[in-house]
Amino acid sequence: MENPNNHLNKEQISQSLTQAFQQFVAWLDTISEAQFNENPPQKWSIAQNLEHLIKSAKPVRALLGKPASELTAFGKPFAPEKTYQEIVEIYLKTLQKPVVNTTFAPNEAVYKPADLRASFLKELDLLLNHLALWQESDLDLYAIPHPLIGNLSVRQMLYFTAYHTLHHLSTLQKRWAVS
């Protein structure tokens, strides 16, 4: 991402999403299957983090696949339009409070890395395919509700999706670097 303080256009958002998902997958490829499912005390496993990212991306992808007019039911997005960095700051501030929403919490299952990896990359492909059908100007007109932050424009939600992936990757990399 060239300048996170400016608004990103569709192509830059697509690149940002692709980079984030590919960085996560590249790191996954360095992890053993045992590490993938290892559940540290009071923390999600790598598998659970990936499942959470898939669960978080699915509704965004699904809403992007609908006609823009169907998103009017969610109301208006933040005004004025927030930059990538502002969305990151809002999210990080929100994480400082206790989170009670469990909608996107992972299951207590054992997963095969290849299966979750394929699902994760499939979500990226579908997300990018749906995004390609949107008009640039419509990305700021329609809202998607975020369970912790509130209504974000489609553009802001895509910023969040890219950052959210990198946030989980960074957390896991730090945790596993000390193991």
Residue frames as a rotation matrix with the C-alpha (Angstrom) as fourth column:
MET 1
0.590 0.807 0.000 0.00
0.807 -0.590 0.000 0.00
0.000 0.000 -1.000 0.00
GLU 2
-0.101 -0.713 0.694 1.63
0.703 -0.545 -0.457 3.19
0.704 0.442 0.556 -1.17
ASN 3
-0.855 -0.165 0.492 0.11
-0.154 -0.824 -0.545 5.87
0.496 -0.541 0.679 1.05
PRO 4
-0.508 0.685 -0.522 -2.32
0.794 0.607 0.024 4.70
0.333 -0.402 -0.853 3.72
ASN 5
-0.621 0.278 -0.733 -3.24
0.356 -0.733 -0.579 8.31
-0.698 -0.620 0.357 4.57
ASN 6
-0.702 0.403 -0.586 -4.98
-0.697 -0.555 0.454 8.79
-0.142 0.728 0.671 1.22
HIS 7
0.357 0.861 0.361 -8.12
-0.587 0.508 -0.631 7.15
-0.727 0.013 0.687 -0.05
LEU 8
-0.727 -0.584 0.361 -7.39
-0.147 0.646 0.749 4.02
-0.671 0.491 -0.556 -2.02
ASN 9
-0.136 0.677 -0.723 -9.10
-0.990 -0.121 0.073 3.38
-0.039 0.726 0.687 -5.33
LYS 10
0.796 0.585 0.153 -10.58
-0.577 0.811 -0.100 0.02
-0.183 -0.009 0.983 -6.33
GLU 11
0.624 -0.624 -0.470 -7.37
-0.070 0.555 -0.829 -1.23
0.778 0.551 0.303 -7.89
GLN 12
-0.381 -0.794 0.473 -5.33
-0.561 -0.208 -0.801 -0.26
0.735 -0.571 -0.366 -4.82
ILE 13
0.116 0.517 0.848 -7.89
-0.964 0.264 -0.029 -1.89
-0.239 -0.814 0.529 -2.53
SER 14
0.935 0.214 -0.284 -7.72
-0.306 0.891 -0.335 -5.09
0.182 0.400 0.898 -4.61
GLN 15
0.166 -0.961 -0.220 -3.93
-0.111 0.203 -0.973 -5.03
0.980 0.186 -0.073 -4.37
SER 16
-0.376 -0.268 0.887 -4.10
-0.850 -0.282 -0.445 -4.39
0.369 -0.921 -0.122 -0.62
LEU 17
0.546 0.660 0.515 -6.49
-0.787 0.615 0.046 -7.30
-0.287 -0.431 0.856 -0.06
THR 18
0.852 -0.264 -0.452 -4.43
-0.095 0.772 -0.629 -9.60
0.514 0.579 0.633 -2.28
GLN 19
-0.141 -0.973 0.184 -1.21
-0.365 -0.122 -0.923 -8.66
0.920 -0.197 -0.338 -0.49
ALA 20
-0.181 0.119 0.976 -2.72
-0.983 -0.052 -0.176 -9.19
0.030 -0.991 0.127 2.96
PHE 21
0.797 0.541 0.268 -4.22
-0.546 0.835 -0.065 -12.59
-0.259 -0.095 0.961 2.13
GLN 22
0.718 -0.574 -0.393 -1.08
-0.011 0.556 -0.831 -13.74
0.695 0.601 0.393 0.30
GLN 23
-0.255 -0.811 0.527 1.18
-0.658 -0.254 -0.709 -12.65
0.709 -0.528 -0.468 3.16
PHE 24
0.175 0.404 0.898 -0.96
-0.937 0.348 0.026 -14.64
-0.302 -0.846 0.439 5.56
VAL 25
0.971 0.234 -0.044 -0.86
-0.233 0.897 -0.377 -17.72
-0.048 0.376 0.925 3.32
ALA 26
0.351 -0.918 -0.185 2.91
-0.236 0.105 -0.966 -17.41
0.906 0.383 -0.180 2.77
TRP 27
-0.355 -0.444 0.823 3.40
-0.894 -0.095 -0.437 -17.39
0.272 -0.891 -0.363 6.53
LEU 28
0.558 0.640 0.528 1.03
-0.744 0.668 -0.024 -20.37
-0.368 -0.380 0.849 6.91
ASP 29
0.838 -0.242 -0.489 3.23
-0.212 0.682 -0.700 -22.31
0.503 0.690 0.520 4.53
THR 30
-0.230 -0.965 0.122 6.04
-0.470 0.001 -0.883 -22.08
0.852 -0.261 -0.454 7.12
ILE 31
-0.202 0.287 0.936 3.91
-0.972 0.062 -0.228 -23.62
-0.124 -0.956 0.267 9.90
SER 32
-0.968 -0.113 -0.225 3.64
-0.136 0.986 0.091 -27.35
0.212 0.119 -0.970 10.63
GLU 33
-0.152 0.966 -0.208 0.25
-0.023 0.207 0.978 -29.03
0.988 0.154 -0.009 10.92
ALA 34
-0.064 0.073 -0.995 0.88
0.932 0.360 -0.033 -29.57
0.356 -0.930 -0.091 14.64
GLN 35
-0.869 -0.287 -0.404 1.58
0.416 -0.865 -0.281 -25.84
-0.269 -0.412 0.871 15.12
PHE 36
-0.769 0.598 0.224 -1.46
-0.101 -0.460 0.882 -24.98
0.631 0.656 0.415 13.00
ASN 37
0.221 0.940 -0.260 -3.85
0.087 0.246 0.965 -26.57
0.971 -0.236 -0.027 15.50
GLU 38
-0.485 -0.454 -0.747 -1.87
0.775 0.172 -0.608 -26.01
0.405 -0.874 0.269 18.70
ASN 39
0.447 0.771 0.454 -4.03
0.346 -0.617 0.706 -24.05
0.825 -0.159 -0.543 21.11
PRO 40
-0.694 -0.717 0.064 -2.03
0.248 -0.322 -0.914 -21.80
0.676 -0.618 0.402 23.45
PRO 41
-0.378 0.563 -0.735 -3.71
0.913 0.091 -0.399 -21.06
-0.157 -0.821 -0.549 26.82
GLN 42
0.107 0.582 -0.806 -6.30
0.451 -0.751 -0.483 -18.29
-0.886 -0.312 -0.343 26.54
LYS 43
-0.407 -0.293 -0.865 -5.48
-0.601 -0.627 0.495 -17.75
-0.688 0.721 0.079 22.84
TRP 44
0.793 0.605 -0.078 -6.83
-0.415 0.442 -0.795 -18.90
-0.446 0.663 0.601 19.53
SER 45
0.089 -0.723 0.685 -4.79
0.478 0.634 0.608 -21.38
-0.874 0.273 0.402 17.54
ILE 46
-0.807 -0.389 -0.445 -3.48
-0.234 -0.482 0.844 -20.45
-0.543 0.785 0.298 14.11
ALA 47
-0.805 0.554 0.212 -6.33
0.542 0.540 0.644 -22.51
0.243 0.633 -0.735 12.65
GLN 48
0.056 0.868 -0.493 -8.88
0.945 -0.205 -0.254 -20.64
-0.321 -0.452 -0.832 14.76
ASN 49
-0.262 -0.215 -0.941 -7.44
0.011 -0.976 0.219 -17.28
-0.965 0.047 0.258 13.68
LEU 50
-0.983 -0.129 -0.134 -7.73
-0.134 -0.010 0.991 -18.33
-0.129 0.992 -0.008 10.05
GLU 51
-0.475 0.880 0.031 -11.29
0.860 0.456 0.230 -19.60
0.188 0.136 -0.973 10.57
HIS 52
0.067 0.451 -0.890 -12.13
0.625 -0.715 -0.315 -16.24
-0.778 -0.535 -0.330 12.18
LEU 53
-0.617 -0.364 -0.697 -10.72
-0.257 -0.745 0.616 -14.38
-0.744 0.559 0.366 9.16
ILE 54
-0.931 0.343 0.121 -12.79
0.274 0.441 0.855 -16.53
0.240 0.829 -0.505 6.80
LYS 55
-0.146 0.926 -0.347 -15.95
0.987 0.112 -0.118 -15.97
-0.070 -0.360 -0.930 8.88
SER 56
-0.064 0.054 -0.996 -15.23
0.320 -0.945 -0.072 -12.22
-0.945 -0.324 0.043 8.88
ALA 57
-0.836 -0.347 -0.425 -14.65
-0.268 -0.418 0.868 -11.99
-0.479 0.840 0.257 5.13
LYS 58
-0.753 0.542 0.374 -17.70
0.654 0.681 0.330 -14.04
-0.076 0.493 -0.866 4.10
PRO 59
0.226 0.929 -0.294 -20.41
0.798 -0.349 -0.492 -11.48
-0.559 -0.124 -0.820 4.93
VAL 60
-0.068 -0.323 -0.944 -18.40
-0.275 -0.904 0.329 -8.69
-0.959 0.282 -0.028 3.29
ARG 61
-0.947 -0.322 -0.004 -18.01
-0.121 0.344 0.931 -10.80
-0.298 0.882 -0.365 0.18
ALA 62
-0.477 0.840 0.257 -21.69
0.859 0.507 -0.064 -11.78
-0.184 0.190 -0.964 0.24
LEU 63
0.334 0.618 -0.712 -22.85
0.449 -0.768 -0.456 -8.17
-0.829 -0.167 -0.534 0.56
LEU 64
-0.399 -0.542 -0.739 -20.54
-0.441 -0.594 0.673 -7.05
-0.804 0.594 -0.002 -2.24
GLY 65
-0.953 0.036 0.300 -22.20
0.249 0.658 0.711 -9.69
-0.172 0.752 -0.636 -4.41
LYS 66
-0.019 0.998 -0.052 -25.61
0.871 -0.009 -0.492 -8.07
-0.491 -0.054 -0.869 -3.97
PRO 67
0.134 0.130 0.982 -26.89
0.700 -0.714 -0.001 -5.08
0.701 0.688 -0.187 -5.90
ALA 68
-0.825 -0.553 0.119 -25.68
0.340 -0.652 -0.678 -1.89
0.452 -0.519 0.726 -4.22
SER 69
-0.311 0.784 0.537 -29.28
-0.519 -0.613 0.596 -0.77
0.796 -0.093 0.597 -3.68
GLU 70
0.476 0.491 -0.729 -29.79
0.278 0.703 0.654 -3.64
0.834 -0.514 0.199 -1.20
LEU 71
-0.397 -0.719 -0.570 -27.20
0.811 0.015 -0.584 -2.07
0.429 -0.695 0.578 1.10
THR 72
-0.451 0.278 0.848 -29.40
-0.214 -0.956 0.199 0.99
0.867 -0.092 0.491 1.70
ALA 73
0.589 0.719 -0.369 -31.10
0.139 0.360 0.922 -1.01
0.796 -0.595 0.112 4.48
PHE 74
0.143 -0.633 -0.761 -27.95
0.956 0.286 -0.058 -0.55
0.255 -0.719 0.646 6.60
GLY 75
0.808 0.205 -0.553 -28.15
0.394 -0.885 0.248 3.23
-0.438 -0.419 -0.795 6.58
LYS 76
0.869 -0.479 0.127 -25.35
-0.256 -0.653 -0.712 5.68
0.424 0.586 -0.690 5.92
PRO 77
0.313 -0.850 -0.424 -21.60
0.801 0.476 -0.363 5.15
0.510 -0.226 0.830 6.38
PHE 78
0.080 -0.433 -0.898 -19.34
0.757 -0.560 0.337 7.35
-0.648 -0.707 0.283 8.51
ALA 79
0.585 -0.006 0.811 -19.11
0.613 -0.652 -0.447 10.87
0.531 0.758 -0.378 7.17
PRO 80
0.478 -0.181 -0.860 -16.74
-0.874 -0.192 -0.446 12.21
-0.085 0.965 -0.250 6.08
GLU 81
0.872 -0.165 -0.460 -15.06
-0.054 0.903 -0.427 9.24
0.486 0.398 0.778 4.44
LYS 82
0.693 -0.641 0.330 -12.26
-0.425 0.007 0.905 7.80
-0.583 -0.767 -0.268 6.57
THR 83
0.187 -0.736 -0.651 -8.83
-0.904 0.131 -0.408 6.85
0.385 0.664 -0.641 5.25
TYR 84
0.363 -0.191 -0.912 -7.25
0.090 0.981 -0.169 3.43
0.928 -0.021 0.373 5.64
GLN 85
-0.667 -0.732 -0.143 -5.16
0.243 -0.032 -0.970 4.70
0.705 -0.681 0.199 8.57
GLU 86
-0.545 0.543 0.639 -8.19
-0.798 -0.570 -0.197 6.23
0.258 -0.617 0.743 10.29
ILE 87
0.548 0.731 -0.405 -10.08
-0.580 0.682 0.446 2.91
0.603 -0.010 0.798 10.04
VAL 88
-0.022 -0.662 -0.750 -7.04
0.361 0.694 -0.623 1.14
0.932 -0.284 0.224 11.53
GLU 89
-0.861 -0.355 0.363 -6.95
-0.144 -0.515 -0.845 3.63
0.487 -0.780 0.392 14.42
ILE 90
-0.058 0.927 0.372 -10.69
-0.947 -0.168 0.273 3.27
0.316 -0.336 0.887 15.08
TYR 91
0.579 0.251 -0.776 -10.38
-0.186 0.967 0.173 -0.52
0.794 0.044 0.607 15.09
LEU 92
-0.350 -0.808 -0.474 -7.35
0.389 0.335 -0.858 -0.55
0.852 -0.485 0.197 17.41
LYS 93
-0.754 0.170 0.635 -9.13
-0.568 -0.654 -0.499 1.81
0.331 -0.737 0.590 19.81
THR 94
0.323 0.943 -0.079 -12.18
-0.827 0.321 0.462 -0.48
0.461 -0.083 0.883 19.75
LEU 95
0.292 -0.277 -0.916 -10.00
0.127 0.960 -0.250 -3.49
0.948 -0.044 0.315 20.63
GLN 96
-0.754 -0.593 0.283 -9.00
-0.151 -0.263 -0.953 -1.78
0.639 -0.761 0.109 23.87
LYS 97
-0.202 0.785 0.586 -12.54
-0.979 -0.153 -0.133 -2.36
-0.014 -0.601 0.799 25.15
PRO 98
-0.612 0.051 0.790 -13.92
-0.187 0.960 -0.207 -5.79
-0.769 -0.275 -0.578 26.12
VAL 99
-0.644 0.368 -0.670 -15.41
-0.708 0.044 0.705 -7.55
0.289 0.929 0.233 23.09
VAL 100
-0.413 0.582 0.700 -18.69
-0.456 0.533 -0.712 -9.37
-0.788 -0.614 0.045 23.68
ASN 101
0.489 0.589 -0.643 -19.65
-0.842 0.129 -0.523 -10.17
-0.226 0.798 0.559 20.08
THR 102
-0.273 -0.580 0.768 -19.00
-0.348 0.804 0.483 -13.86
-0.897 -0.136 -0.421 19.37
THR 103
0.730 0.653 -0.202 -20.54
-0.388 0.154 -0.909 -14.00
-0.562 0.742 0.366 15.89
PHE 104
0.700 -0.517 -0.493 -17.16
-0.524 0.098 -0.846 -14.44
0.486 0.850 -0.202 14.25
ALA 105
0.094 -0.648 0.756 -15.49
-0.894 0.279 0.351 -16.51
-0.438 -0.709 -0.553 16.96
PRO 106
-0.359 -0.312 -0.880 -13.93
-0.755 0.651 0.077 -19.76
0.549 0.692 -0.470 15.74
ASN 107
0.775 0.593 -0.219 -14.96
-0.419 0.741 0.525 -23.28
0.473 -0.315 0.823 16.61
GLU 108
0.163 -0.692 0.703 -13.04
-0.841 0.275 0.466 -25.70
-0.516 -0.668 -0.537 18.82
ALA 109
0.963 0.201 0.182 -12.19
-0.066 0.825 -0.561 -28.05
-0.263 0.528 0.808 15.95
VAL 110
-0.101 -0.981 0.169 -9.03
0.047 0.165 0.985 -29.53
-0.994 0.107 0.029 14.48
TYR 111
0.810 0.406 -0.423 -8.46
-0.315 -0.307 -0.898 -28.44
-0.494 0.861 -0.121 10.91
LYS 112
0.270 -0.716 0.644 -6.33
0.880 0.454 0.137 -29.48
-0.390 0.530 0.753 7.99
PRO 113
-0.276 -0.446 -0.851 -4.20
0.152 -0.895 0.420 -26.51
-0.949 -0.014 0.315 6.95
ALA 114
-0.961 -0.145 0.237 -4.84
0.243 -0.024 0.970 -27.13
-0.134 0.989 0.058 3.24
ASP 115
-0.201 0.967 0.155 -8.63
0.954 0.157 0.256 -27.03
0.223 0.199 -0.954 3.72
LEU 116
0.474 0.376 -0.796 -8.71
0.636 -0.772 0.014 -23.72
-0.609 -0.513 -0.605 5.59
ARG 117
-0.524 -0.735 -0.429 -6.03
0.121 -0.563 0.817 -22.26
-0.843 0.377 0.384 3.31
ALA 118
-0.821 0.264 0.506 -8.18
0.555 0.162 0.816 -23.11
0.134 0.951 -0.280 0.26
SER 119
0.221 0.961 -0.167 -11.30
0.973 -0.207 0.099 -21.60
0.061 -0.185 -0.981 1.88
PHE 120
0.179 -0.272 -0.945 -9.38
0.413 -0.852 0.323 -18.44
-0.893 -0.448 -0.040 2.76
LEU 121
-0.815 -0.555 -0.165 -8.07
0.059 -0.363 0.930 -17.99
-0.576 0.748 0.329 -0.79
LYS 122
-0.497 0.735 0.461 -11.53
0.832 0.252 0.494 -18.75
0.248 0.629 -0.737 -2.21
GLU 123
0.425 0.639 -0.641 -12.96
0.793 -0.604 -0.077 -15.89
-0.436 -0.476 -0.764 -0.10
LEU 124
-0.280 -0.609 -0.742 -10.30
0.060 -0.782 0.620 -13.58
-0.958 0.129 0.256 -1.52
ASP 125
-0.932 -0.088 0.351 -11.11
0.340 0.120 0.933 -14.58
-0.124 0.989 -0.082 -5.10
LEU 126
-0.091 0.984 0.155 -14.84
0.969 0.052 0.242 -14.11
0.230 0.172 -0.958 -4.60
LEU 127
0.324 0.134 -0.937 -14.30
0.587 -0.805 0.087 -10.81
-0.742 -0.578 -0.339 -2.79
LEU 128
-0.597 -0.646 -0.476 -12.13
-0.004 -0.591 0.807 -9.47
-0.803 0.483 0.350 -5.62
ASN 129
-0.792 0.370 0.486 -14.58
0.594 0.284 0.753 -10.70
0.141 0.885 -0.444 -8.28
HIS 130
0.271 0.938 -0.217 -17.47
0.963 -0.267 0.047 -8.92
-0.014 -0.221 -0.975 -6.55
LEU 131
0.108 -0.311 -0.944 -15.42
0.349 -0.878 0.328 -5.76
-0.931 -0.365 0.014 -5.99
ALA 132
-0.840 -0.508 0.191 -14.56
0.324 -0.187 0.928 -5.61
-0.436 0.841 0.321 -9.68
LEU 133
-0.357 0.801 0.482 -18.27
0.861 0.082 0.501 -5.20
0.362 0.594 -0.719 -10.48
TRP 134
0.364 0.485 -0.795 -18.68
0.801 -0.599 0.001 -2.13
-0.476 -0.637 -0.606 -8.27
GLN 135
0.544 -0.158 0.824 -18.46
0.436 -0.786 -0.438 1.44
0.717 0.598 -0.359 -9.51
GLU 136
-0.518 -0.847 -0.120 -15.69
0.599 -0.259 -0.758 3.44
0.611 -0.464 0.641 -7.85
SER 137
-0.631 0.284 0.721 -18.11
-0.432 -0.901 -0.023 6.13
0.644 -0.327 0.692 -6.67
ASP 138
0.430 0.882 -0.192 -20.49
-0.354 0.360 0.863 3.60
0.831 -0.303 0.467 -5.12
LEU 139
-0.107 -0.557 -0.824 -17.83
0.591 0.631 -0.503 2.39
0.800 -0.540 0.262 -2.68
ASP 140
-0.956 -0.293 0.007 -18.42
0.188 -0.631 -0.752 5.54
0.225 -0.718 0.659 -0.61
LEU 141
-0.500 0.834 0.233 -22.22
-0.652 -0.540 0.532 5.72
0.570 0.114 0.814 -0.91
TYR 142
0.492 0.736 -0.465 -23.23
-0.327 0.652 0.684 2.43
0.807 -0.184 0.561 0.70
ALA 143
-0.080 -0.454 0.888 -22.69
-0.989 -0.073 -0.126 1.09
0.122 -0.888 -0.443 4.19
ILE 144
0.142 0.059 -0.988 -21.86
0.060 0.996 0.068 -2.32
0.988 -0.069 0.138 5.59
PRO 145
0.764 0.180 0.619 -22.33
-0.558 -0.298 0.775 -2.77
0.324 -0.937 -0.127 9.34
HIS 146
-0.319 -0.853 -0.414 -19.23
-0.151 0.477 -0.866 -3.74
0.936 -0.214 -0.281 11.30
PRO 147
0.399 0.620 -0.675 -20.17
0.515 0.458 0.725 -5.49
0.758 -0.638 -0.137 14.58
LEU 148
0.063 -0.439 -0.896 -17.72
0.981 -0.136 0.135 -3.43
-0.182 -0.888 0.422 16.68
ILE 149
-0.825 -0.544 -0.152 -17.20
0.492 -0.824 0.281 -0.18
-0.278 0.157 0.948 14.77
GLY 150
0.018 0.882 -0.471 -20.63
0.009 -0.471 -0.882 0.52
-1.000 0.012 -0.017 13.28
ASN 151
0.826 0.411 0.386 -21.53
0.369 0.123 -0.921 1.41
-0.427 0.903 -0.050 9.71
LEU 152
-0.285 -0.919 -0.273 -18.57
0.028 -0.293 0.956 1.58
-0.958 0.265 0.109 7.39
SER 153
0.398 0.313 -0.862 -18.69
-0.847 -0.235 -0.476 2.51
-0.352 0.920 0.172 3.74
VAL 154
0.994 -0.066 0.085 -17.93
0.097 0.897 -0.431 -0.37
-0.048 0.436 0.899 1.39
ARG 155
0.427 -0.892 0.149 -14.49
-0.132 -0.225 -0.965 1.19
0.894 0.393 -0.214 0.83
GLN 156
0.005 -0.397 0.918 -13.89
-0.954 -0.278 -0.115 1.44
0.301 -0.875 -0.380 4.60
MET 157
0.715 0.310 0.626 -15.00
-0.524 0.830 0.188 -2.18
-0.462 -0.463 0.757 5.13
LEU 158
0.887 -0.457 -0.068 -12.54
0.245 0.590 -0.770 -3.31
0.392 0.666 0.635 2.49
TYR 159
0.081 -0.843 0.532 -9.80
-0.573 -0.476 -0.667 -1.28
0.815 -0.251 -0.522 4.22
PHE 160
0.242 0.091 0.966 -10.78
-0.953 0.208 0.219 -3.03
-0.181 -0.974 0.137 7.43
THR 161
0.971 0.188 0.149 -10.74
-0.160 0.969 -0.186 -6.49
-0.179 0.157 0.971 5.82
ALA 162
0.513 -0.856 -0.065 -7.19
0.094 0.131 -0.987 -5.97
0.853 0.500 0.148 4.55
TYR 163
-0.156 -0.600 0.785 -5.97
-0.743 -0.453 -0.494 -4.56
0.651 -0.660 -0.375 7.86
HIS 164
0.547 0.473 0.691 -7.79
-0.822 0.462 0.334 -7.18
-0.161 -0.751 0.641 9.93
THR 165
0.945 -0.247 -0.217 -5.96
0.135 0.893 -0.430 -9.93
0.299 0.377 0.877 8.05
LEU 166
0.099 -0.974 0.203 -2.59
0.049 -0.199 -0.979 -8.25
0.994 0.106 0.028 8.62
HIS 167
0.088 0.022 0.996 -3.45
-0.915 -0.394 0.090 -7.61
0.395 -0.919 -0.015 12.29
HIS 168
0.874 0.275 0.401 -4.04
-0.421 0.841 0.341 -11.31
-0.243 -0.467 0.850 12.91
LEU 169
0.723 -0.678 -0.134 -0.93
0.332 0.510 -0.793 -12.23
0.606 0.529 0.594 10.93
SER 170
-0.033 -0.760 0.649 1.21
-0.396 -0.587 -0.706 -9.85
0.918 -0.281 -0.281 12.98
THR 171
0.363 0.261 0.894 -0.21
-0.932 0.079 0.355 -11.20
0.022 -0.962 0.272 16.25
LEU 172
0.990 0.046 0.134 0.49
-0.048 0.999 0.012 -14.79
-0.133 -0.018 0.991 15.21
GLN 173
0.499 -0.866 0.036 3.97
0.208 0.079 -0.975 -14.03
0.841 0.494 0.219 13.92
LYS 174
-0.069 -0.496 0.865 4.89
-0.761 -0.535 -0.368 -12.40
0.646 -0.684 -0.340 17.23
ARG 175
0.588 0.371 0.719 3.44
-0.775 0.512 0.370 -15.27
-0.231 -0.775 0.588 19.24
TRP 176
0.981 -0.153 0.120 5.18
0.180 0.949 -0.258 -17.96
-0.074 0.274 0.959 17.21
ALA 177
0.445 -0.872 0.206 8.49
-0.201 -0.321 -0.926 -16.11
0.873 0.370 -0.317 17.01
VAL 178
-0.094 -0.451 0.888 8.95
-0.954 -0.214 -0.210 -16.59
0.284 -0.867 -0.410 20.74
SER 179
0.817 0.481 0.319 7.82
-0.555 0.805 0.210 -20.22
-0.156 -0.349 0.924 20.83
